[in-house]
């Protein structure tokens, strides 16, 4: 999935949560993601992150100049 962000963020008090694992790479721009656990990540161009299924997270902010260009892969990873 290709995502373009131009300053968007997750609404205050809302958490995102997917049924499948998500692997995201930021190809352009700057972004900040936080997790319900309290962890926070600042992403720059080329940074990537794995978000396990069911893990509550939010996008705190995304840059506008340059805009953010993301590629997200959604999958189910099986543990052996």
Helices and strands as residue ranges (DSSP letters): E 2-5, E 21-28, E 31-35, E 40-43, E 48-51, E 57-62, E 68-75
